[in-house]
Amino acid sequence: MIDKRIFKLIKSLKVKLDLNKSYCYNLLNAGSYNFDTDTIFINDTFYSDYKMTTAVYLHEIAHSTGHKNRLNRNFQIWDYVSISNEEIVAETTAYMLSIYLQFDETFHQGKLKEYTDLISRLYGHYDRDYVINESKKAFDYLIKFL
């Protein structure tokens, strides 16, 4: 069962949650966030893995902080640096939330390394200062609702 604080965050943020259809890009994607519709989508094929599902919720919640009605990170879907930065901001924020909420953060540790390694190979870089600053803003924003 997913921790009730996750649903409290979603409700407090007034972000939509879609559990019935998979807007995810493929069957291997456990979740996604749509900036245009302000909706978190969770792929229900992953519900049996509690740790992963919890981690996905936190990651997508972190993305939602960048919406124009919240912190307005001005995400550009076709800009590789923007995508890189946003993914690492979301995973870093999710990692910090996991520690704060006393969840198992090992999933996020692995994903954060995976993201940074992949992005470095594919795109050459991401903006570390931006990621650190925006992750802290997102974390501070989210814990106000807990």
Accessible surface in RSA format (square Angstrom, percent):
REM  Atomic radii and reference values for relative SASA: ProtOr
REM  Chains: A
REM  Algorithm: Lee & Richards
REM  Probe-radius: 1.40
REM  Slices: 20
REM RES _ NUM      All-atoms   Total-Side   Main-Chain    Non-polar    All polar
REM                ABS   REL    ABS   REL    ABS   REL    ABS   REL    ABS   REL
RES MET A   1   211.73 109.6 151.50 100.3  60.23 143.4 127.59 108.5  84.13 111.5
RES ILE A   2    24.54  14.0  18.18  13.5   6.36  15.3  18.24  13.1   6.30  17.1
RES ASP A   3    35.24  24.7  25.02  24.9  10.22  24.2  11.38  26.8  23.86  23.8
RES LYS A   4   170.52  83.2 162.23  99.5   8.29  19.7 107.00  96.3  63.52  67.7
RES ARG A   5    83.40  35.0  83.12  42.4   0.28   0.7  34.58  47.3  48.82  29.6
RES ILE A   6     0.00   0.0   0.00   0.0   0.00   0.0   0.00   0.0   0.00   0.0
RES PHE A   7    76.88  38.5  73.22  45.4   3.66   9.5  73.73  44.7   3.15   9.0
RES LYS A   8   102.58  50.0  96.02  58.9   6.56  15.6  64.14  57.7  38.44  40.9
RES LEU A   9     0.00   0.0   0.00   0.0   0.00   0.0   0.00   0.0   0.00   0.0
RES ILE A  10    10.27   5.8  10.27   7.7   0.00   0.0  10.27   7.4   0.00   0.0
RES LYS A  11   169.14  82.5 154.89  95.0  14.25  33.9 106.38  95.8  62.75  66.8
RES SER A  12    41.14  34.8  19.08  25.5  22.06  50.8  13.73  29.2  27.42  38.4
RES LEU A  13     9.32   5.2   0.00   0.0   9.32  23.4   2.36   1.7   6.96  18.7
RES LYS A  14   174.18  85.0 149.61  91.8  24.57  58.5 101.28  91.2  72.90  77.7
RES VAL A  15     9.98   6.6   0.00   0.0   9.98  24.0   0.31   0.3   9.67  26.2
RES LYS A  16   120.57  58.8 114.26  70.1   6.31  15.0  99.58  89.6  20.99  22.4
RES LEU A  17    54.49  30.3  22.04  15.8  32.45  81.6  22.14  15.5  32.35  87.1
RES ASP A  18    30.75  21.5  27.05  26.9   3.71   8.8  10.75  25.3  20.01  20.0
RES LEU A  19    61.68  34.4  55.04  39.4   6.65  16.7  55.04  38.7   6.65  17.9
RES ASN A  20   145.19 100.1 114.49 110.6  30.70  73.9  32.63  78.5 112.56 108.8
RES LYS A  21   121.25  59.2 114.23  70.1   7.03  16.7  69.54  62.6  51.72  55.1
RES SER A  22    59.11  49.9  26.46  35.3  32.65  75.2  24.39  51.9  34.72  48.6
RES TYR A  23    87.45  40.8  74.92  42.6  12.53  32.6  52.10  39.2  35.35  43.6
RES CYS A  24    14.05  10.6   0.00   0.0  14.05  33.0   0.00   0.0  14.05  15.1
RES TYR A  25   150.49  70.3 116.78  66.4  33.71  87.7 102.91  77.3  47.59  58.7
RES ASN A  26    83.41  57.5  71.11  68.7  12.30  29.6  39.91  96.0  43.50  42.0
RES LEU A  27   137.78  76.7 129.47  92.6   8.32  20.9 129.49  90.9   8.29  22.3
RES LEU A  28   155.87  86.8 138.86  99.3  17.01  42.8 139.37  97.9  16.50  44.4
RES ASN A  29    45.47  31.4  41.09  39.7   4.38  10.5   7.80  18.8  37.67  36.4
RES ALA A  30     7.21   6.6   3.63   5.6   3.58   8.1   3.63   5.1   3.58   9.5
RES GLY A  31     6.10   7.5   0.00   N/A   6.10   7.5   0.00   0.0   6.10  13.7
RES SER A  32     7.11   6.0   3.83   5.1   3.28   7.6   7.11  15.1   0.00   0.0
RES TYR A  33    16.52   7.7   0.57   0.3  15.95  41.5   0.57   0.4  15.95  19.7
RES ASN A  34    21.66  14.9  17.77  17.2   3.89   9.4   4.62  11.1  17.04  16.5
RES PHE A  35    44.14  22.1  34.64  21.5   9.50  24.7  34.74  21.1   9.40  26.9
RES ASP A  36   137.01  96.0 103.06 102.6  33.95  80.3  28.19  66.4 108.82 108.5
RES THR A  37    67.92  48.3  60.04  60.9   7.88  18.8  67.31  90.4   0.61   0.9
RES ASP A  38    15.78  11.1  15.77  15.7   0.01   0.0   6.28  14.8   9.49   9.5
RES THR A  39     9.74   6.9   9.74   9.9   0.00   0.0   6.29   8.4   3.45   5.2
RES ILE A  40     0.00   0.0   0.00   0.0   0.00   0.0   0.00   0.0   0.00   0.0
RES PHE A  41    11.38   5.7  11.38   7.0   0.00   0.0  11.38   6.9   0.00   0.0
RES ILE A  42     2.60   1.5   1.76   1.3   0.84   2.0   1.76   1.3   0.84   2.3
RES ASN A  43     1.87   1.3   1.76   1.7   0.11   0.3   0.11   0.3   1.76   1.7
RES ASP A  44    72.70  50.9  60.93  60.6  11.77  27.8   9.95  23.4  62.75  62.6
RES THR A  45    93.80  66.7  61.66  62.5  32.14  76.6  68.20  91.6  25.61  38.7
RES PHE A  46    40.90  20.5  38.71  24.0   2.19   5.7  40.90  24.8   0.00   0.0
RES TYR A  47    88.75  41.4  71.26  40.5  17.49  45.5  70.62  53.1  18.13  22.3
RES SER A  48   115.42  97.5  72.75  97.1  42.68  98.3  58.97 125.6  56.46  79.1
RES ASP A  49    68.00  47.6  62.49  62.2   5.51  13.0  23.18  54.5  44.82  44.7
RES TYR A  50    96.94  45.3  92.10  52.4   4.84  12.6  75.91  57.0  21.03  25.9
RES LYS A  51   117.64  57.4 111.56  68.5   6.07  14.5  70.25  63.2  47.39  50.5
RES MET A  52    41.35  21.4  41.03  27.2   0.32   0.8  27.88  23.7  13.47  17.8
RES THR A  53     2.37   1.7   1.42   1.4   0.95   2.3   2.37   3.2   0.00   0.0
RES THR A  54     7.17   5.1   7.17   7.3   0.00   0.0   7.17   9.6   0.00   0.0
RES ALA A  55     3.66   3.4   1.89   2.9   1.77   4.0   3.01   4.2   0.64   1.7
RES VAL A  56    15.20  10.0  13.34  12.1   1.86   4.5  15.20  13.2   0.00   0.0
RES TYR A  57     1.76   0.8   1.76   1.0   0.00   0.0   0.00   0.0   1.76   2.2
RES LEU A  58     0.19   0.1   0.19   0.1   0.00   0.0   0.19   0.1   0.00   0.0
RES HIS A  59    14.09   7.7  14.09   9.8   0.00   0.0  10.71  11.0   3.38   3.9
RES GLU A  60     9.35   5.4   9.35   7.1   0.00   0.0   0.00   0.0   9.35   7.6
RES ILE A  61     0.00   0.0   0.00   0.0   0.00   0.0   0.00   0.0   0.00   0.0
RES ALA A  62     0.00   0.0   0.00   0.0   0.00   0.0   0.00   0.0   0.00   0.0
RES HIS A  63    11.43   6.2  11.43   7.9   0.00   0.0   7.59   7.8   3.84   4.5
RES SER A  64     0.00   0.0   0.00   0.0   0.00   0.0   0.00   0.0   0.00   0.0
RES THR A  65     0.00   0.0   0.00   0.0   0.00   0.0   0.00   0.0   0.00   0.0
RES GLY A  66     1.74   2.1   0.00   N/A   1.74   2.1   0.00   0.0   1.74   3.9
RES HIS A  67     8.93   4.9   8.77   6.1   0.16   0.4   5.11   5.3   3.82   4.4
RES LYS A  68   152.63  74.5 130.60  80.1  22.03  52.5  73.69  66.3  78.94  84.1
RES ASN A  69   116.04  80.0  83.19  80.4  32.85  79.1  27.53  66.3  88.51  85.6
RES ARG A  70    36.07  15.1  10.15   5.2  25.92  61.7   5.11   7.0  30.96  18.8
RES LEU A  71    52.58  29.3  29.95  21.4  22.63  56.9  33.33  23.4  19.25  51.8
RES ASN A  72    87.27  60.2  72.64  70.2  14.63  35.2  11.98  28.8  75.29  72.8
RES ARG A  73    16.80   7.1   0.74   0.4  16.06  38.2   6.54   8.9  10.25   6.2
RES ASN A  74   105.09  72.5  91.49  88.4  13.60  32.7  25.00  60.2  80.08  77.4
RES PHE A  75    46.39  23.2  22.00  13.6  24.39  63.5  24.23  14.7  22.16  63.4
RES GLN A  76    84.99  47.5  83.31  60.9   1.69   4.0  28.98  61.7  56.02  42.5
RES ILE A  77    87.86  50.0  82.18  61.2   5.68  13.7  82.18  59.2   5.68  15.4
RES TRP A  78   223.54  89.7 198.00  95.8  25.54  60.0 179.62  95.8  43.92  71.2
RES ASP A  79    64.86  45.4  59.52  59.2   5.34  12.6  21.46  50.5  43.40  43.3
RES TYR A  80   132.92  62.1 130.36  74.2   2.57   6.7  82.54  62.0  50.38  62.1
RES VAL A  81    50.25  33.1  50.25  45.5   0.00   0.0  50.25  43.7   0.00   0.0
RES SER A  82    18.45  15.6  11.25  15.0   7.21  16.6  12.40  26.4   6.06   8.5
RES ILE A  83    45.16  25.7  45.10  33.6   0.07   0.2  45.13  32.5   0.04   0.1
RES SER A  84     0.14   0.1   0.00   0.0   0.14   0.3   0.14   0.3   0.00   0.0
RES ASN A  85    13.02   9.0  13.02  12.6   0.00   0.0   1.37   3.3  11.65  11.3
RES GLU A  86     4.50   2.6   3.93   3.0   0.57   1.4   2.80   5.4   1.70   1.4
RES GLU A  87    45.86  26.3  45.86  34.7   0.00   0.0  15.31  29.6  30.55  24.9
RES ILE A  88     4.00   2.3   4.00   3.0   0.00   0.0   4.00   2.9   0.00   0.0
RES VAL A  89     0.03   0.0   0.03   0.0   0.00   0.0   0.03   0.0   0.00   0.0
RES ALA A  90     0.00   0.0   0.00   0.0   0.00   0.0   0.00   0.0   0.00   0.0
RES GLU A  91     3.90   2.2   3.90   3.0   0.00   0.0   0.00   0.0   3.90   3.2
RES THR A  92    26.44  18.8  26.44  26.8   0.00   0.0  23.57  31.7   2.87   4.3
RES THR A  93     0.00   0.0   0.00   0.0   0.00   0.0   0.00   0.0   0.00   0.0
RES ALA A  94     0.00   0.0   0.00   0.0   0.00   0.0   0.00   0.0   0.00   0.0
RES TYR A  95    51.66  24.1  51.66  29.4   0.00   0.0  28.46  21.4  23.21  28.6
RES MET A  96    52.17  27.0  49.32  32.6   2.85   6.8  19.55  16.6  32.62  43.2
RES LEU A  97     0.00   0.0   0.00   0.0   0.00   0.0   0.00   0.0   0.00   0.0
RES SER A  98     1.10   0.9   1.10   1.5   0.00   0.0   0.00   0.0   1.10   1.5
RES ILE A  99    89.76  51.1  79.62  59.3  10.15  24.5  82.06  59.1   7.71  20.9
RES TYR A 100   110.87  51.8  86.10  49.0  24.76  64.4  58.46  43.9  52.40  64.6
RES LEU A 101     6.67   3.7   3.27   2.3   3.40   8.6   3.47   2.4   3.21   8.6
RES GLN A 102   165.22  92.4 131.94  96.4  33.28  79.2  40.97  87.2 124.25  94.2
RES PHE A 103    26.94  13.5  16.57  10.3  10.36  27.0  21.78  13.2   5.16  14.8
RES ASP A 104    62.70  43.9  37.25  37.1  25.45  60.2  30.11  70.9  32.60  32.5
RES GLU A 105    51.47  29.5  51.47  38.9   0.00   0.0   0.71   1.4  50.76  41.4
RES THR A 106    82.12  58.4  74.04  75.1   8.08  19.2  60.65  81.5  21.47  32.5
RES PHE A 107    64.32  32.2  53.62  33.2  10.70  27.8  62.55  37.9   1.76   5.0
RES HIS A 108     2.02   1.1   2.02   1.4   0.00   0.0   1.03   1.1   1.00   1.2
RES GLN A 109    83.04  46.4  73.08  53.4   9.96  23.7  28.41  60.5  54.63  41.4
RES GLY A 110    43.27  53.4   0.00   N/A  43.27  53.4  38.18 104.8   5.09  11.4
RES LYS A 111    56.62  27.6  55.98  34.3   0.64   1.5  22.02  19.8  34.60  36.9
RES LEU A 112    37.54  20.9  37.53  26.8   0.01   0.0  37.54  26.4   0.00   0.0
RES LYS A 113   132.40  64.6 126.98  77.9   5.42  12.9 103.82  93.4  28.58  30.4
RES GLU A 114    89.86  51.6  81.48  61.6   8.38  19.9  37.13  71.8  52.72  43.0
RES TYR A 115    42.37  19.8  42.37  24.1   0.00   0.0  21.76  16.4  20.60  25.4
RES THR A 116    27.81  19.8  27.38  27.8   0.43   1.0  18.25  24.5   9.56  14.5
RES ASP A 117    53.95  37.8  50.34  50.1   3.61   8.5  14.15  33.3  39.79  39.7
RES LEU A 118    70.14  39.1  70.07  50.1   0.06   0.2  70.07  49.2   0.06   0.2
RES ILE A 119     8.40   4.8   8.40   6.3   0.00   0.0   8.40   6.0   0.00   0.0
RES SER A 120    51.71  43.7  41.15  54.9  10.56  24.3  27.29  58.1  24.42  34.2
RES ARG A 121   176.19  74.0 140.71  71.7  35.48  84.5  76.42 104.4  99.77  60.5
RES LEU A 122   107.82  60.0  77.27  55.3  30.55  76.8  79.42  55.8  28.40  76.4
RES TYR A 123    70.14  32.7  45.43  25.8  24.71  64.3  30.36  22.8  39.78  49.0
RES GLY A 124    55.12  68.0   0.00   N/A  55.12  68.0  28.83  79.1  26.29  58.9
RES HIS A 125    99.31  54.3  95.45  66.3   3.86   9.9  73.88  76.1  25.43  29.6
RES TYR A 126    29.59  13.8  20.18  11.5   9.41  24.5   5.30   4.0  24.28  29.9
RES ASP A 127    65.85  46.1  59.68  59.4   6.16  14.6  17.21  40.5  48.64  48.5
RES ARG A 128   157.02  65.9 152.48  77.7   4.54  10.8  51.06  69.8 105.96  64.2
RES ASP A 129   103.72  72.7 101.09 100.6   2.63   6.2  24.56  57.8  79.16  78.9
RES TYR A 130    64.70  30.2  59.10  33.6   5.60  14.6  55.03  41.4   9.67  11.9
RES VAL A 131     7.49   4.9   7.49   6.8   0.00   0.0   7.49   6.5   0.00   0.0
RES ILE A 132   112.67  64.1 109.24  81.4   3.43   8.3 111.16  80.0   1.51   4.1
RES ASN A 133    85.41  58.9  80.60  77.9   4.81  11.6  15.36  37.0  70.05  67.7
RES GLU A 134    18.80  10.8  18.80  14.2   0.00   0.0   1.08   2.1  17.71  14.5
RES SER A 135     1.57   1.3   1.57   2.1   0.00   0.0   1.57   3.3   0.00   0.0
RES LYS A 136   121.12  59.1 120.60  74.0   0.52   1.2  93.99  84.6  27.14  28.9
RES LYS A 137   107.55  52.5 101.47  62.3   6.08  14.5  65.51  59.0  42.04  44.8
RES ALA A 138     0.00   0.0   0.00   0.0   0.00   0.0   0.00   0.0   0.00   0.0
RES PHE A 139    33.37  16.7  33.37  20.7   0.00   0.0  33.37  20.2   0.00   0.0
RES ASP A 140    55.13  38.6  52.56  52.3   2.57   6.1  26.92  63.4  28.21  28.1
RES TYR A 141    40.69  19.0  37.65  21.4   3.04   7.9  23.56  17.7  17.13  21.1
RES LEU A 142     0.00   0.0   0.00   0.0   0.00   0.0   0.00   0.0   0.00   0.0
RES ILE A 143    46.28  26.3  37.55  28.0   8.73  21.0  37.58  27.1   8.70  23.6
RES LYS A 144   143.84  70.2 108.18  66.4  35.65  84.9  75.53  68.0  68.31  72.8
RES PHE A 145    54.91  27.5  47.58  29.5   7.33  19.1  53.23  32.3   1.68   4.8
RES LEU A 146    55.73  31.0   9.08   6.5  46.65 117.3  24.16  17.0  31.56  84.9
END  Absolute sums over single chains surface
CHAIN  1 A     8243.8       6902.6       1341.3       4732.4       3511.4
END  Absolute sums over all chains
TOTAL          8243.8       6902.6       1341.3       4732.4       3511.4
